Amino acid sequence: MADTEEPHSVEDDLFKEPIKKRRRSDRDQRFRAFPSVEQCALKEYEKLESRTRRVLSNTYQKLIQSVFLDDSIPNGVKYLINRLLALIEKPSLDPVYIGLFGSTGAGKSSLINAIIQRAMFLPVSGESICTSCIVQVSSGCCEQYEAKIHLLSDQEWKEELKNLTRLLHGTEELGREEAAAWDRDDAVEEAIWKLQMVYGNGAESKSYEQLLRVKPKGKIPASRIITLKAEEAGELSDKLDAYIRTQRRGWDGESAEARIWPLIKHVEVTLPKSELIPEGVVLVDIPGTGDFNSKRDEMWKKTIDKCSVIWVISDIERLSGGKAHGDLLNESIKACQRGFCRDVALVVTKTDKLHLPEYLRERKGGKQAIQSQREAVLERNEMIKLERNRILKNKLKRKLPGDFKVLEASDLVYTVSAQEYWQQAFLTEEETEIPKLREYIRKSLLDKKRRMVTKYVTEAFGLLLLTDSFNSAQNLPSEHLHMSGLRRFVEEKVELLEKAIAQCFAHIERPLQEGVRTARASYRRILGACLVRSKGNQGFHQTLKAVCLKNGIYASRTLARIDLNEAITQPIYDQIDPVFGGIFRTGKPTDSALMPHIDAFKHSLQEKMTEIGIRNGWKYDSYKKHFLIQEISTILGGLEGHILRRKRRIYESLATSVQNDLKPCYEEAAQITGKRACERMKDVIRRGVDQQVAEGMFERAQERMQHQFQQLKTGITERVMGSIATMLTLASSQGDGLYKELADVKSEYKEMEKLHRSLREVAENALLRRGMQEFLLRMSPGKVGSPRALQ
Ligand SMILES: Nc1nc2c(ncn2[C@@H]2O[C@H](COP(=O)(O)OP(=O)(O)OP(=O)(O)O)[C@@H](O)[C@H]2O)c(=O)[nH]1
């Protein structure tokens, strides 16, 4: 890669060298989780980025110096200055969030421990229960282990308290039998436990107002954050454990730390520099069910949505037939529809658990005779991979548009054993597949870095090109600019765009209508299934009350998530899913996709800008042409980001609409106490839903989704229209006599051009190195072993 250094003085050197060295060694430290081939690529990308930042800074300084003392700064120049500053200040890389999404006991904590190679989180045994709060693990630059425990705010806890007490009180008029069943209810048990934890025994019989006056037993810091530090992982683990792990039964004499548990919102753990997980990656342990507390439940959804990779974690023994497993997968696929997630994988845990005689008995004619536990485990792993890969791919294909990245992945399933990673009783480290997951993590970060730097350098080059063109003094306007012509042109194009968007959104109409029809036909059956428990009403009273208190959604740490609104709208989602994904797809252009229309619009603007530019004396070069597109994207106000954000709201609008319509019915049901409360609650819900459906609940949901699409269309056109002003400013800056001779940025432009060329070189180098590495591995697998050996 070309290496151009700025000319500098000896004095500069005296100060700069040590800093440079330090930076370099910092960089080496940060990349140490990567094998040498990946390190090289990362370093090259970082170098490209930091040089680009330097060029941008120099250009910025030159520009502000040349206009600093002026009374008025031309608008076009202001635009350039602001854009340069925005690029300079752009953060280097948002973390890559990898969500480990699984039910309690699936083996998430053990998996994280194995990946980071530290006994950081104590695994739970069957009897005890662990916190359902979200735990984030990342590695940082400090030397210590650190944990930050974030607590609910005062207001958030009060809201929780209100709901917990509402849930508990009102059992007074129950019959004896019902009261006994009531006590065995999970929701009740959990509410009692939470109140006793925070306020001590007897709290469960106090009212909300009384509890507000009771001082919590644990110490709650005003900042609502508890920070723990330790030199060793084990030491932090001990300290942390007291807060987040707790025995469900027998809470007498719980420590003050444990008493904080119901207040915990989420926990952030930072490891010192790690050789195993690179800086910039955050592993997030996401419990599978969500939470009764609205704030925590909201966080749960948001956390799932911010993950760019989701691993669905499933215990090998609960893989087949488990409803929870299916629910988790569905939720992850939804995250791909709503959020930023582009990559889903299934991680099957505890693969060492195999009863050999049983396995051999049930094994249907394998190729070879199985001699040992190891062979059996490996054979079963292969089978699981084949089978689950196929099932998962089919499922994803049905739900997501064809060009979704995850569909191209060859490996969608990993079969791991955290236990064997430590013990290696019969599997090697490689065979536990923990190293494979680490490779996955590194690859995700490297991919993101590559995409980010490519975009950054391209954008910077486009901006330098624009600055340089602006600065062209040779050809001052020879022709008068027809501003009204340009305005008319853009307005016409906007009109065309509006029509195209309307056509593209129209694709959702039919499946939406079809979905509503199916939902109407099936809601009674679906609701029935949600309201009936195989063991009767026993233990279901209060769970149902909790569902009603939370407007149809109940999430606890122990039960599968219940969401009545989502359940009855599911038939609509089933119909619209592929079309919805198709509208927002980013890859190959199709009729139903939105982005190609936006791109076509951008191209037409770019053509016009170039045309005007040439007339105004911009230096024109067809190779530079496409950089204007980049700038036009920015001028259009981050349209893509806007669309992505709205997408989520549109998708959720169906379930939200149904939830709104059913609110009065949930409220009515939540008030019910006394004899046969559970049956009466169910009646109220059934009747309420019947009535709402008769009054057009599903049609209203359909309308609301259509309205959301309409709003997105308006939002896009408004943004586009708003950007015309900037376009006109840029196009007229020279023409209307506001032209200002700016500092010469030629050398910066040249350097930026070189950096931009290097992008391709870096990508080619990475490919070449990977190829060489694979070649070496193939030639001498014995000697080289793993990629790490090439370091
Ligand atoms: N045999 C075997 N047992 C495992 C393995 N991984 C985890 N376990 C056991 O499974 C149980 C649950 O593991 P955890 O790692 O605590 O599960 P989790 O998903 O973090 O559970 P929560 O903390 O409740 O969310 C513990 O008893 C572990 O010892 C494994 O690879 N093999």
The ligand as a MOL file (V3000), in Angstrom:
LIG
                    3D

  0  0  0     0  0            999 V3000
M  V30 BEGIN CTAB
M  V30 COUNTS 32 34 0 0 0
M  V30 BEGIN ATOM
M  V30 1 N -22.5760 -31.3110 30.0980 0
M  V30 2 C -22.5550 -30.0090 29.8850 0
M  V30 3 N -23.1980 -29.1650 30.7040 0
M  V30 4 C -23.1650 -27.8410 30.4610 0
M  V30 5 C -22.4620 -27.3080 29.3460 0
M  V30 6 N -22.6220 -25.9780 29.3570 0
M  V30 7 C -23.3910 -25.6740 30.4110 0
M  V30 8 N -23.7230 -26.7810 31.0800 0
M  V30 9 C -24.5440 -26.8730 32.3070 0
M  V30 10 O -25.8470 -26.3680 32.0400 0
M  V30 11 C -26.3450 -25.6520 33.1570 0
M  V30 12 C -26.7790 -24.2680 32.7190 0
M  V30 13 O -25.6660 -23.5550 32.2070 0
M  V30 14 P -25.5320 -21.9780 32.2210 0
M  V30 15 O -24.3160 -21.6530 31.4670 0
M  V30 16 O -25.6630 -21.4220 33.5730 0
M  V30 17 O -26.8340 -21.5970 31.4060 0
M  V30 18 P -27.4060 -20.1270 31.0820 0
M  V30 19 O -28.0220 -20.1960 29.7630 0
M  V30 20 O -26.3840 -19.0970 31.3190 0
M  V30 21 O -28.5230 -20.0050 32.1700 0
M  V30 22 P -29.0440 -18.6380 32.8090 0
M  V30 23 O -27.8780 -18.0730 33.5320 0
M  V30 24 O -30.1490 -19.1050 33.6830 0
M  V30 25 O -29.5210 -17.7830 31.7060 0
M  V30 26 C -25.2260 -25.6560 34.1730 0
M  V30 27 O -25.4690 -26.6640 35.1150 0
M  V30 28 C -23.9910 -25.9820 33.3860 0
M  V30 29 O -23.0000 -26.6370 34.1300 0
M  V30 30 C -21.7690 -28.2250 28.4890 0
M  V30 31 O -21.1270 -27.8750 27.4980 0
M  V30 32 N -21.8620 -29.5580 28.7970 0
M  V30 END ATOM
M  V30 BEGIN BOND
M  V30 1 1 1 2
M  V30 2 2 2 3
M  V30 3 1 2 32
M  V30 4 1 3 4
M  V30 5 2 4 5
M  V30 6 1 4 8
M  V30 7 1 5 6
M  V30 8 1 5 30
M  V30 9 2 6 7
M  V30 10 1 7 8
M  V30 11 1 8 9
M  V30 12 1 9 10
M  V30 13 1 9 28
M  V30 14 1 10 11
M  V30 15 1 11 12
M  V30 16 1 11 26
M  V30 17 1 12 13
M  V30 18 1 13 14
M  V30 19 2 14 15
M  V30 20 1 14 16
M  V30 21 1 14 17
M  V30 22 1 17 18
M  V30 23 2 18 19
M  V30 24 1 18 20
M  V30 25 1 18 21
M  V30 26 1 21 22
M  V30 27 2 22 23
M  V30 28 1 22 24
M  V30 29 1 22 25
M  V30 30 1 26 27
M  V30 31 1 26 28
M  V30 32 1 28 29
M  V30 33 2 30 31
M  V30 34 1 30 32
M  V30 END BOND
M  V30 END CTAB
M  END
